[in-house]
């Protein structure tokens, strides 16, 4: 694949770079470049800035209010925002559920839900995984029973990322136990402020609150919130997962974090270690290969081809790269990678390392957090089986 860009594409990149420079708040960029914790307000603030410009749904077609960019333009936008230190767009609304609503929702659902996603006003959460249903999503047990013009939902979801901020949730629910497990699943949109919804935090090793359990106790959901047909939700879920797995690869964040790794290696005196530089070089080669694979998936999607199988391969490689750069940062930082006192960091302690290098904080938190990447979005073991069966034959 030719990775060189046309003059028009280069001009597009320059325009994006200039706009981001003028509109990205510096205090948010500082947090991103130094891996400091982003608040809900930080993430929502950037989402609304993009929404006002019409770029939060940067992958949307013009008929739904998006810019109608090509695959290359979308890639360049992602790259420039990442390198500038913009927060990663929270994907659940604009990247994941919006394409499902656009492809399978009716006109009323599109009119009702898409504007709030495009503006950044409405925060969406994902209701997929359950305590006994992770990579095997076909085994979900959360039940939605039709009663007249509403569904009664009972059950539990887990590992709901940033669910404590959620206004709405898209849910895989079981509406039938007949036939294969996949044939009894429906795709339901649920107001998280509804009576009977309980969100409970799952505290991580570093004390952060990123994921949650969500319980449903006789939650009433209007039947009009069903996307598409009842018991056809598995089809819609597969459509969504291709977008999620492409997003998990996050090649542009990998390119930004690769530069951060180099800064840490230089500041901590390990850059002159030839063996360590070999590891950085190997990682950089893999990041370039990942970028080529991302462009391939985006090109396939833009031509109407099913990119789900390739997206699974992309998810495998992207998640492994994230783990590798976080591990190399830990090795470069040595003992200064370990301290993590959240209260002290919130008070501004992050830069109080020898030489005042805030790039070191909080490496331990990042390292542990990245252990999840090969599990969520479909574990890498399962993705390898899919690739073996559908791509390699």
N, C-alpha and C positions, 0 to 999 in steps of 0.2 A: 504494500500500500504506500502511495506517495503521501508523505506527511508535510510536504511543502504547501503553503497557502497562496491563493491568488492575491493580486493587488487589492481586489475588492474585499477579500476576507481580512487582509492585513489592516485595511482602513477601518473595517468593522471592529477589529480588536482594539485599535487605537481609540476609537470613539467610546467603546465600553470602558477602557482603562481611564480615560479622562473623566467620564461620568462618575465612575466609582470613586475616583480620587476626590471629586467635589462633593460627593453625597454620603460616603461611608463615614460615620462618626469615628474620630480618632481614638476615643477611649474604648470603643468596641474593638477596633483593629488591634490596639495594644493587647487587649485580653486574648484575642485569637492567636496572635503571633507568639505569645508567651504561655499559651495553654492554661490561662487562668479561667476560673469558672464564669460562665455566662449565666446571667439571670434570665427569668422569663421576660422581663422588660427589655433586656438587650436583644433577645431573639425576636420578640414581637416588634420592637422598634425598627429593626432592619427589614423585617417582612413587610411592614407598612410602607416604608420608603420605597421598596421594590413594587409593592402593590399600587402605589400612587403613580408610578412610572408606567405601570402595565407590564412589569417584568417578573412578578412573583410566579405567575404561570408562564414562565419563559418557554416551556415546551408545548404550550397549547396552540392549536390552530386559530386562525383569525376569526373563524365563525363563533368561537366561544370567548372571544376577547383577548386572545393571546397575540403575540407579535408575529406568529407564523414563520419563525426562523427555520433555517435549514439545520440539518444535523451538525454541520461544521460550525455554524453560528452559535448553536446551543453549547457546543463544546468550548468554543472560545469564550463565551460568557462565563461558563463555570470556571474556566482556568483563570481568567482575569480577576474575578471576584475572590477566588480562593487565594491567589498569590497576593492580593491586596490586603488580606486579613479579614475578609467578610465572614460572618458566621455561616455555617452550612445551613441552607434552607431546611427547616423542619419538613420532612418529606410527606408526612401522612396526608395532608390536605392537597397541596398543589401537584405533587409528583405521583401519589399513589391512588387516592380515592377519586380525584378529579377525572383522570382518564377513564375510570370505570363508569362514572356518572355520564361522561360525554359519550361513551360507546354504548352503554346499555340502559341508562336512565331515560325516562320519558321527558317530554318538553317541560312539563311542570316541575319535575325534580331538578332539571338543569337550571331553570329560571330561579328556583328557590335556593339551591345550595352553591352554585358556582360563584356568584358575585362575592359572597362572604369569604370564600377560599381565595379568590383572586386579589382581594383587598388586603388580606392578612388579618382581618378582624376576627375570624372564627378559627379556633384552634381545634384540630382534629386529632383523634387517637385511633390506634389500631387494635381491634379485638379479634385476634387470631389464636395465639397460643393459649393452652390450658394446662393445668397441672399434669395431665396425662396425654397431652396432645401438643407436641412441639413440631418436629420435622414431619411427623405423621398427622398432618392437619385433617385428613379425612376421618380421623377418629374423634373429632370434636363432639362434646356432649351437651354444651349449653343449649337448652331447649327453648324453642319459640312455638307456642301453641296458638293457632288461629282461633279467635273467638269473635265472630262478627266482623267488625271493621277494625280490629286491633289484634296484635299479638301479645301474648303474655310470656315474658322472657324470664327464665330461671337458670342459674348456673354461675360459672366463674371463669374469668380470664386472668392470665398471669404474664409477668414480664412486660406489662404495658408501659412502654417508654414515654416518659413525661405525661402520663395519664392524669397526674394531679392538676395539670393545667387545662385538661380537655373540656371543650364545650360540647362536641359531638364525637361519636365513635362509630366507625364502620365495623360491623360484626359478622363473623361466620357463625350461623346458628343452625341447629338441627331441627328440621321441620318434618322429617320422615325417617323411619327406621327400616323401611322396606328396600329390598334390592341392595346393590353395592353401597358402601358407606358414602361414596362421593355423590351419589344421586339423591341423597336426602338433606343436602346442605343448601341454605339460602343466605343471601347477602342483604343485611338489614342495617339501616342507619338509625342510630339511637341517640337521643338527647341525654347527655350525661347529667343533666340537672333533674332528670325524672325521679320521682319517688321510687325508692327501692334500689337505687344505684349507690354502692359504697366503694370508695377508693381507699385502699390501705397501702402505705408505703412499704417497700422492701429496701432496707438500708444496705448499702454496699460496704465492702471492706474499708473504704476510705471515709465512710460516714456520709457519703452523698446520697441524695434521694433522686435517682434517675428513673427507676422502674417501680412498678406497682402491681398489686393484686386488685382486680375489680370484680365485685360481687353483684349479682342481679337477683333480687327477691321480688317476684311477681311484678316485674317492671312492665308497664303498659306502653306499647309502641304502636302508633297508628299504622294500619296496613299499607297506607300510601307511602310509607318509608321503605317498602320492599323494592330493591333494585331488580328490574327484569322480572323473570318468572320464579315462582316458588320452586324449590328443589333444583334450581339451575345455578346456584351460587358457586359451585366448584369451577365452572367455566369462567365466571367473573374473577374468582380468586386467582386463577392461573394467569389471567390477563394482568392483574395487579402485580403478581409476583415477578413478572418480567421487568416491571419498572422498579420494584424494590431491589432486586438483585443487581440491576445496573447501577442504582444509586449507592448500594453498599460498597461497590468497587471504589468509588470516590477517588479517582485517579488524580484529580487536581489537588485535593488535600494531601495526597501522597507526595506530589511534587513540592508543595510548600513545606511539608514536614521533612522532606529530604534536605532542603536547604537549612532548616533548623538543626537537623542532625549534624550537618557540616559545621555550623556555628558552634555547637556544643563541643564537637571534636577538637576544633581549633582552640577554643577557650580553655579546655581541660587538658591540653597538651598531648592528646593521643593522635592528632592528625599526622604526625611524623611516623607513626607506627604503620609500616607497610602492610602488615596483615590486616590491620583495622581498616585501612584505606581500601584494601581489596574487597572487604565486606561491603563498604559503601558503594564501590564501583559496581559490584554484583547487584546490589539493590537498585542502583540507578538504571542499569540495563533492564531489569525486570519492570521498573516503572514505565520505561519507554515502550516495552512490549505490551504492557497493560493498556497504555494509551492507544496503541494500534488496535487492540481488541475492542476497546470502548467505541472507537470510531467505526469499527466493523458492525457492532451491534446497532449503533445509531443509524448507520446507513441502511441496514436491513430493515429496521423499523420504519424508516422514512419511505421505503419502497413497498411497504405493505407486507413484508415477509415476517414470519413468526420468529422472534429473536429469543424466545424463552430458553431454548436449549443452550444457545451460545451464552446467554445471560448467566446461566448456572455456572459455566466455566469461568466467566468473568468474575463472578462472586467468589469463587474459590481462590483465584489468584489475587484479587484485590484485598480480601480479608487476610490472607497470609502476609502480604506486603505490609499491611498495617501493623501486624504483630511484629514483624521483623524490624521496622524502623523504631518502634517503641522499645524493643529490646536493645537495639544498638545504642539508643539514647541513654538507657540505663547503664550500659557497659561504659559508655563514654563519661557519664557523670560520676560513676563510682559511688562512694559513700554519700555524696551530696544528692543522690537521687532518692534517698530513703526518707528523709524527714517529711512528714505531712501532718501539720496541725492546722486544721481548717480555720479555727478562730484566729490564729496568728496570721494566716495568709489573707483572710478577709480584712485584717487590720493593716495590710501593706507590707508584711514581712517577706514577700516573695523575692525581693531583690537583694536580701541581706546574705548573699553567698560571697565567698572570696572573689574579689574582682567585680562584685555587684552584678552577677550574671543571672537575670531573671529567667533566661531560657531554660534553666535547670528545673524550675518548679512548674507543676508537681509531677515529675517523671514517674514516680512510683504509682501514682493514681492512674496515669495514662497507661502504663504497662499492664496493670491488673485489669483495667477496664477493657483493653483490647483483646483479652483472652476470650471474650464473648463472640468476637466477630466471625469465627469459624463455626459458630453454632447457630446464631439467629439468621432469619431469612432462609432457613433450610440448611441443615448442617452440611459441612463440606463432604462428609462421608456419603450422605444421601445424594448430594449434587454430583459426585463422581460416578455413582451408579447410573444416574440419569444421563450424564454425558456418555458413559460407556454404551448404554443401550440405544440412545437416540442420535448421537453424533458419530460415534465410531462404528456402530452397527454390530 
